[in-house]
Amino acid sequence: MLSIPLCKLKKDQCAIVEGISCPSEHQMEKSEIIRRFLDLGFCQGTPVKCINTGIFKNPHAYQIRGSVIAIRNEDAQMILVHAADPSQTM
């Protein structure tokens, strides 16, 4: 299945988290945000839904594990997802 960054989801689109990816040269500076994503539930196999976008398409609001979380596009780019079946609802 084709992986896309979380920030590419459109409003009301659902997906399944595949993992978090970060270039090796940026892993040290991004380690805190990666850990925070994992704490928030962005783990492999978790369903996520884009429920709203900011006025300039940044940030996006996502529903995951019963919570709504706003994430800037530059950070959401590290979370890889694959589109869920359209019949699947959250």
N, CA, C and O atoms as CSV, one atom per row, in Angstrom:
chain,resi,resn,atom,element,x,y,z
A,1,MET,N,N,0.831,-1.183,0.000
A,1,MET,CA,C,0.000,0.000,0.000
A,1,MET,C,C,0.877,1.248,0.000
A,1,MET,O,O,1.961,1.251,0.584
A,2,LEU,N,N,0.415,2.290,-0.645
A,2,LEU,CA,C,1.170,3.524,-0.770
A,2,LEU,C,C,1.105,4.342,0.516
A,2,LEU,O,O,0.020,4.638,1.016
A,3,SER,N,N,2.252,4.698,1.040
A,3,SER,CA,C,2.315,5.534,2.241
A,3,SER,C,C,2.349,6.999,1.845
A,3,SER,O,O,3.010,7.388,0.882
A,4,ILE,N,N,1.615,7.807,2.617
A,4,ILE,CA,C,1.627,9.253,2.410
A,4,ILE,C,C,1.831,9.921,3.760
A,4,ILE,O,O,1.530,9.322,4.792
A,5,PRO,N,N,2.338,11.152,3.775
A,5,PRO,CA,C,2.450,11.867,5.048
A,5,PRO,C,C,1.060,12.231,5.566
A,5,PRO,O,O,0.150,12.488,4.778
A,6,LEU,N,N,0.899,12.252,6.867
A,6,LEU,CA,C,-0.376,12.576,7.506
A,6,LEU,C,C,-0.919,13.915,7.027
A,6,LEU,O,O,-2.131,14.065,6.871
A,7,CYS,N,N,-0.049,14.885,6.793
A,7,CYS,CA,C,-0.488,16.219,6.380
A,7,CYS,C,C,-1.167,16.237,5.020
A,7,CYS,O,O,-1.779,17.243,4.664
A,8,LYS,N,N,-1.081,15.158,4.248
A,8,LYS,CA,C,-1.709,15.088,2.929
A,8,LYS,C,C,-3.171,14.631,2.998
A,8,LYS,O,O,-3.872,14.672,1.987
A,9,LEU,N,N,-3.639,14.199,4.170
A,9,LEU,CA,C,-5.043,13.796,4.289
A,9,LEU,C,C,-5.943,15.003,4.097
A,9,LEU,O,O,-5.637,16.104,4.554
A,10,LYS,N,N,-7.045,14.784,3.421
A,10,LYS,CA,C,-8.033,15.835,3.239
A,10,LYS,C,C,-9.055,15.760,4.374
A,10,LYS,O,O,-9.153,14.746,5.065
A,11,LYS,N,N,-9.807,16.831,4.557
A,11,LYS,CA,C,-10.815,16.870,5.608
A,11,LYS,C,C,-11.772,15.687,5.458
A,11,LYS,O,O,-12.232,15.375,4.359
A,12,ASP,N,N,-12.062,15.035,6.590
A,12,ASP,CA,C,-12.948,13.867,6.687
A,12,ASP,C,C,-12.354,12.585,6.108
A,12,ASP,O,O,-13.058,11.579,6.023
A,13,GLN,N,N,-11.094,12.587,5.712
A,13,GLN,CA,C,-10.452,11.382,5.201
A,13,GLN,C,C,-9.839,10.596,6.359
A,13,GLN,O,O,-9.222,11.171,7.255
A,14,CYS,N,N,-10.016,9.284,6.327
A,14,CYS,CA,C,-9.463,8.393,7.359
A,14,CYS,C,C,-8.239,7.667,6.820
A,14,CYS,O,O,-8.095,7.462,5.615
A,15,ALA,N,N,-7.366,7.287,7.735
A,15,ALA,CA,C,-6.154,6.553,7.364
A,15,ALA,C,C,-5.714,5.697,8.544
A,15,ALA,O,O,-6.247,5.804,9.648
A,16,ILE,N,N,-4.738,4.857,8.285
A,16,ILE,CA,C,-4.127,4.006,9.305
A,16,ILE,C,C,-2.660,4.392,9.417
A,16,ILE,O,O,-1.957,4.481,8.410
A,17,VAL,N,N,-2.198,4.621,10.641
A,17,VAL,CA,C,-0.803,4.993,10.870
A,17,VAL,C,C,0.108,3.810,10.538
A,17,VAL,O,O,-0.121,2.690,10.994
A,18,GLU,N,N,1.134,4.073,9.746
A,18,GLU,CA,C,2.139,3.059,9.423
A,18,GLU,C,C,3.390,3.227,10.272
A,18,GLU,O,O,4.072,2.248,10.574
A,19,GLY,N,N,3.693,4.455,10.657
A,19,GLY,CA,C,4.871,4.691,11.471
A,19,GLY,C,C,5.316,6.137,11.396
A,19,GLY,O,O,4.675,6.974,10.760
A,20,ILE,N,N,6.417,6.409,12.052
A,20,ILE,CA,C,6.990,7.752,12.071
A,20,ILE,C,C,8.357,7.683,11.417
A,20,ILE,O,O,9.177,6.826,11.747
A,21,SER,N,N,8.589,8.595,10.487
A,21,SER,CA,C,9.835,8.597,9.739
A,21,SER,C,C,10.499,9.961,9.852
A,21,SER,O,O,9.838,10.997,9.779
A,22,CYS,N,N,11.796,9.946,10.029
A,22,CYS,CA,C,12.552,11.189,10.123
A,22,CYS,C,C,13.933,10.931,9.538
A,22,CYS,O,O,14.554,9.917,9.855
A,23,PRO,N,N,14.429,11.839,8.680
A,23,PRO,CA,C,15.782,11.660,8.149
A,23,PRO,C,C,16.796,11.541,9.285
A,23,PRO,O,O,16.682,12.229,10.299
A,24,SER,N,N,17.773,10.677,9.113
A,24,SER,CA,C,18.737,10.406,10.185
A,24,SER,C,C,19.473,11.660,10.648
A,24,SER,O,O,19.829,11.767,11.822
A,25,GLU,N,N,19.705,12.605,9.746
A,25,GLU,CA,C,20.427,13.815,10.153
A,25,GLU,C,C,19.591,14.719,11.059
A,25,GLU,O,O,20.137,15.620,11.696
A,26,HIS,N,N,18.267,14.493,11.128
A,26,HIS,CA,C,17.392,15.315,11.969
A,26,HIS,C,C,16.836,14.554,13.175
A,26,HIS,O,O,16.046,15.110,13.937
A,27,GLN,N,N,17.230,13.305,13.359
A,27,GLN,CA,C,16.646,12.502,14.431
A,27,GLN,C,C,16.906,13.064,15.819
A,27,GLN,O,O,16.023,13.008,16.675
A,28,MET,N,N,18.082,13.598,16.062
A,28,MET,CA,C,18.376,14.136,17.399
A,28,MET,C,C,17.495,15.341,17.712
A,28,MET,O,O,16.941,15.431,18.808
A,29,GLU,N,N,17.359,16.265,16.766
A,29,GLU,CA,C,16.561,17.476,17.016
A,29,GLU,C,C,15.070,17.186,17.029
A,29,GLU,O,O,14.305,17.948,17.622
A,30,LYS,N,N,14.639,16.112,16.393
A,30,LYS,CA,C,13.213,15.770,16.333
A,30,LYS,C,C,12.830,14.670,17.315
A,30,LYS,O,O,11.673,14.249,17.332
A,31,SER,N,N,13.755,14.196,18.124
A,31,SER,CA,C,13.471,13.062,19.009
A,31,SER,C,C,12.347,13.353,20.005
A,31,SER,O,O,11.565,12.459,20.329
A,32,GLU,N,N,12.259,14.588,20.492
A,32,GLU,CA,C,11.204,14.936,21.452
A,32,GLU,C,C,9.818,14.890,20.807
A,32,GLU,O,O,8.875,14.376,21.408
A,33,ILE,N,N,9.688,15.415,19.601
A,33,ILE,CA,C,8.386,15.416,18.933
A,33,ILE,C,C,7.998,13.991,18.536
A,33,ILE,O,O,6.822,13.632,18.602
A,34,ILE,N,N,8.962,13.182,18.128
A,34,ILE,CA,C,8.678,11.781,17.802
A,34,ILE,C,C,8.166,11.056,19.032
A,34,ILE,O,O,7.182,10.322,18.952
A,35,ARG,N,N,8.816,11.252,20.162
A,35,ARG,CA,C,8.372,10.627,21.418
A,35,ARG,C,C,6.967,11.105,21.783
A,35,ARG,O,O,6.141,10.314,22.238
A,36,ARG,N,N,6.698,12.386,21.586
A,36,ARG,CA,C,5.374,12.944,21.889
A,36,ARG,C,C,4.304,12.328,20.993
A,36,ARG,O,O,3.216,12.003,21.469
A,37,PHE,N,N,4.597,12.161,19.706
A,37,PHE,CA,C,3.654,11.506,18.801
A,37,PHE,C,C,3.324,10.095,19.290
A,37,PHE,O,O,2.163,9.686,19.287
A,38,LEU,N,N,4.332,9.372,19.699
A,38,LEU,CA,C,4.094,8.017,20.204
A,38,LEU,C,C,3.253,8.051,21.478
A,38,LEU,O,O,2.366,7.215,21.649
A,39,ASP,N,N,3.515,9.001,22.371
A,39,ASP,CA,C,2.723,9.149,23.594
A,39,ASP,C,C,1.265,9.482,23.285
A,39,ASP,O,O,0.363,9.062,24.009
A,40,LEU,N,N,1.035,10.237,22.206
A,40,LEU,CA,C,-0.322,10.630,21.822
A,40,LEU,C,C,-1.082,9.510,21.106
A,40,LEU,O,O,-2.288,9.624,20.887
A,41,GLY,N,N,-0.388,8.435,20.743
A,41,GLY,CA,C,-1.060,7.297,20.131
A,41,GLY,C,C,-0.814,7.109,18.654
A,41,GLY,O,O,-1.483,6.285,18.030
A,42,PHE,N,N,0.117,7.837,18.067
A,42,PHE,CA,C,0.425,7.675,16.655
A,42,PHE,C,C,1.332,6.459,16.466
A,42,PHE,O,O,2.489,6.579,16.063
A,43,CYS,N,N,0.774,5.288,16.766
A,43,CYS,CA,C,1.497,4.022,16.680
A,43,CYS,C,C,0.987,3.243,15.472
A,43,CYS,O,O,-0.130,3.464,15.003
A,44,GLN,N,N,1.805,2.343,14.981
A,44,GLN,CA,C,1.458,1.550,13.811
A,44,GLN,C,C,0.113,0.853,14.010
A,44,GLN,O,O,-0.136,0.237,15.046
A,45,GLY,N,N,-0.754,0.964,12.990
A,45,GLY,CA,C,-2.050,0.294,13.008
A,45,GLY,C,C,-3.186,1.104,13.611
A,45,GLY,O,O,-4.324,0.636,13.637
A,46,THR,N,N,-2.905,2.310,14.098
A,46,THR,CA,C,-3.926,3.138,14.743
A,46,THR,C,C,-4.692,3.955,13.699
A,46,THR,O,O,-4.073,4.617,12.866
A,47,PRO,N,N,-6.033,3.920,13.732
A,47,PRO,CA,C,-6.803,4.749,12.806
A,47,PRO,C,C,-6.721,6.226,13.185
A,47,PRO,O,O,-6.671,6.569,14.365
A,48,VAL,N,N,-6.709,7.083,12.187
A,48,VAL,CA,C,-6.653,8.535,12.388
A,48,VAL,C,C,-7.530,9.187,11.320
A,48,VAL,O,O,-7.647,8.678,10.205
A,49,LYS,N,N,-8.141,10.315,11.670
A,49,LYS,CA,C,-9.021,11.016,10.735
A,49,LYS,C,C,-8.710,12.509,10.774
A,49,LYS,O,O,-8.579,13.093,11.850
A,50,CYS,N,N,-8.595,13.121,9.606
A,50,CYS,CA,C,-8.427,14.566,9.515
A,50,CYS,C,C,-9.816,15.182,9.664
A,50,CYS,O,O,-10.700,14.925,8.846
A,51,ILE,N,N,-10.010,15.990,10.697
A,51,ILE,CA,C,-11.346,16.540,10.925
A,51,ILE,C,C,-11.458,18.025,10.626
A,51,ILE,O,O,-12.567,18.551,10.531
A,52,ASN,N,N,-10.330,18.713,10.477
A,52,ASN,CA,C,-10.393,20.131,10.164
A,52,ASN,C,C,-9.016,20.632,9.732
A,52,ASN,O,O,-7.989,20.036,10.056
A,53,THR,N,N,-9.022,21.738,8.995
A,53,THR,CA,C,-7.759,22.356,8.602
A,53,THR,C,C,-7.767,23.816,9.017
A,53,THR,O,O,-8.824,24.434,9.135
A,54,GLY,N,N,-6.584,24.358,9.236
A,54,GLY,CA,C,-6.453,25.760,9.603
A,54,GLY,C,C,-6.802,26.668,8.424
A,54,GLY,O,O,-6.998,26.204,7.301
A,55,ILE,N,N,-6.874,27.936,8.694
A,55,ILE,CA,C,-7.286,28.899,7.686
A,55,ILE,C,C,-6.374,28.900,6.457
A,55,ILE,O,O,-6.848,29.125,5.343
A,56,PHE,N,N,-5.096,28.656,6.640
A,56,PHE,CA,C,-4.155,28.584,5.526
A,56,PHE,C,C,-3.679,27.145,5.296
A,56,PHE,O,O,-2.555,26.911,4.852
A,57,LYS,N,N,-4.557,26.190,5.608
A,57,LYS,CA,C,-4.266,24.744,5.482
A,57,LYS,C,C,-3.175,24.286,6.436
A,57,LYS,O,O,-2.546,23.251,6.217
A,58,ASN,N,N,-2.950,25.054,7.492
A,58,ASN,CA,C,-1.940,24.697,8.478
A,58,ASN,C,C,-2.314,25.358,9.796
A,58,ASN,O,O,-2.507,26.573,9.802
A,59,PRO,N,N,-2.430,24.658,10.893
A,59,PRO,CA,C,-2.272,23.218,11.069
A,59,PRO,C,C,-3.552,22.468,10.699
A,59,PRO,O,O,-4.570,23.069,10.356
A,60,HIS,N,N,-3.470,21.149,10.778
A,60,HIS,CA,C,-4.631,20.280,10.599
A,60,HIS,C,C,-5.010,19.723,11.972
A,60,HIS,O,O,-4.159,19.561,12.848
A,61,ALA,N,N,-6.289,19.436,12.141
A,61,ALA,CA,C,-6.763,18.785,13.368
A,61,ALA,C,C,-7.087,17.333,13.029
A,61,ALA,O,O,-7.749,17.049,12.031
A,62,TYR,N,N,-6.609,16.414,13.877
A,62,TYR,CA,C,-6.789,14.987,13.647
A,62,TYR,C,C,-7.475,14.354,14.848
A,62,TYR,O,O,-7.214,14.710,15.997
A,63,GLN,N,N,-8.359,13.405,14.554
A,63,GLN,CA,C,-8.984,12.620,15.611
A,63,GLN,C,C,-8.245,11.293,15.695
A,63,GLN,O,O,-8.115,10.572,14.705
A,64,ILE,N,N,-7.763,10.984,16.900
A,64,ILE,CA,C,-7.053,9.728,17.123
A,64,ILE,C,C,-7.318,9.265,18.546
A,64,ILE,O,O,-7.166,10.028,19.500
A,65,ARG,N,N,-7.710,8.027,18.674
A,65,ARG,CA,C,-7.975,7.413,19.988
A,65,ARG,C,C,-8.886,8.260,20.876
A,65,ARG,O,O,-8.654,8.374,22.080
A,66,GLY,N,N,-9.926,8.855,20.280
A,66,GLY,CA,C,-10.900,9.614,21.052
A,66,GLY,C,C,-10.499,11.042,21.376
A,66,GLY,O,O,-11.235,11.742,22.072
A,67,SER,N,N,-9.362,11.483,20.895
A,67,SER,CA,C,-8.900,12.847,21.141
A,67,SER,C,C,-8.753,13.597,19.828
A,67,SER,O,O,-8.609,12.985,18.769
A,68,VAL,N,N,-8.789,14.916,19.896
A,68,VAL,CA,C,-8.537,15.753,18.732
A,68,VAL,C,C,-7.235,16.502,18.984
A,68,VAL,O,O,-7.062,17.145,20.020
A,69,ILE,N,N,-6.325,16.409,18.020
A,69,ILE,CA,C,-5.002,16.974,18.172
A,69,ILE,C,C,-4.671,17.807,16.933
A,69,ILE,O,O,-4.825,17.328,15.809
A,70,ALA,N,N,-4.221,19.040,17.124
A,70,ALA,CA,C,-3.786,19.892,16.010
A,70,ALA,C,C,-2.281,19.745,15.850
A,70,ALA,O,O,-1.529,19.847,16.819
A,71,ILE,N,N,-1.849,19.503,14.615
A,71,ILE,CA,C,-0.425,19.302,14.327
A,71,ILE,C,C,-0.040,20.143,13.116
A,71,ILE,O,O,-0.735,20.154,12.100
A,72,ARG,N,N,1.079,20.845,13.245
A,72,ARG,CA,C,1.596,21.621,12.107
A,72,ARG,C,C,1.996,20.670,10.982
A,72,ARG,O,O,2.432,19.546,11.232
A,73,ASN,N,N,1.846,21.126,9.757
A,73,ASN,CA,C,2.173,20.297,8.592
A,73,ASN,C,C,3.621,19.826,8.603
A,73,ASN,O,O,3.900,18.685,8.233
A,74,GLU,N,N,4.544,20.684,9.020
A,74,GLU,CA,C,5.953,20.293,9.023
A,74,GLU,C,C,6.224,19.129,9.971
A,74,GLU,O,O,7.135,18.335,9.734
A,75,ASP,N,N,5.439,19.024,11.041
A,75,ASP,CA,C,5.579,17.894,11.963
A,75,ASP,C,C,4.765,16.685,11.494
A,75,ASP,O,O,5.220,15.547,11.607
A,76,ALA,N,N,3.565,16.932,10.970
A,76,ALA,CA,C,2.706,15.843,10.487
A,76,ALA,C,C,3.322,15.121,9.301
A,76,ALA,O,O,2.938,13.992,8.993
A,77,GLN,N,N,4.271,15.757,8.634
A,77,GLN,CA,C,4.943,15.147,7.495
A,77,GLN,C,C,5.753,13.912,7.917
A,77,GLN,O,O,6.022,13.038,7.092
A,78,MET,N,N,6.135,13.840,9.171
A,78,MET,CA,C,6.928,12.702,9.650
A,78,MET,C,C,6.074,11.464,9.908
A,78,MET,O,O,6.604,10.355,9.977
A,79,ILE,N,N,4.755,11.637,10.052
A,79,ILE,CA,C,3.864,10.513,10.338
A,79,ILE,C,C,3.372,9.950,9.013
A,79,ILE,O,O,2.709,10.645,8.243
A,80,LEU,N,N,3.699,8.684,8.749
A,80,LEU,CA,C,3.296,8.035,7.511
A,80,LEU,C,C,2.020,7.241,7.731
A,80,LEU,O,O,1.883,6.534,8.729
A,81,VAL,N,N,1.083,7.362,6.790
A,81,VAL,CA,C,-0.212,6.671,6.878
A,81,VAL,C,C,-0.542,6.072,5.517
A,81,VAL,O,O,0.063,6.422,4.504
A,82,HIS,N,N,-1.516,5.160,5.515
A,82,HIS,CA,C,-2.108,4.723,4.251
A,82,HIS,C,C,-3.612,4.898,4.372
A,82,HIS,O,O,-4.193,4.658,5.430
A,83,ALA,N,N,-4.225,5.312,3.295
A,83,ALA,CA,C,-5.645,5.604,3.286
A,83,ALA,C,C,-6.453,4.382,3.701
A,83,ALA,O,O,-6.181,3.260,3.275
A,84,ALA,N,N,-7.452,4.627,4.544
A,84,ALA,CA,C,-8.323,3.544,5.007
A,84,ALA,C,C,-9.447,3.335,4.012
A,84,ALA,O,O,-9.693,4.173,3.145
A,85,ASP,N,N,-10.113,2.226,4.145
A,85,ASP,CA,C,-11.287,1.922,3.336
A,85,ASP,C,C,-12.343,2.997,3.579
A,85,ASP,O,O,-12.676,3.266,4.733
A,86,PRO,N,N,-12.881,3.619,2.529
A,86,PRO,CA,C,-13.872,4.700,2.724
A,86,PRO,C,C,-15.097,4.286,3.527
A,86,PRO,O,O,-15.751,5.133,4.135
A,87,SER,N,N,-15.411,3.010,3.538
A,87,SER,CA,C,-16.570,2.552,4.319
A,87,SER,C,C,-16.267,2.488,5.816
A,87,SER,O,O,-17.178,2.381,6.637
A,88,GLN,N,N,-14.979,2.555,6.162
A,88,GLN,CA,C,-14.570,2.509,7.563
A,88,GLN,C,C,-14.800,3.864,8.208
A,88,GLN,O,O,-14.357,4.881,7.675
A,89,THR,N,N,-15.477,3.896,9.333
A,89,THR,CA,C,-15.722,5.148,10.049
A,89,THR,C,C,-15.091,5.083,11.405
A,89,THR,O,O,-14.803,4.009,11.934
A,90,MET,N,N,-14.878,6.272,11.970
A,90,MET,CA,C,-14.264,6.350,13.293
A,90,MET,C,C,-15.300,6.735,14.315
A,90,MET,O,O,-14.985,6.855,15.499
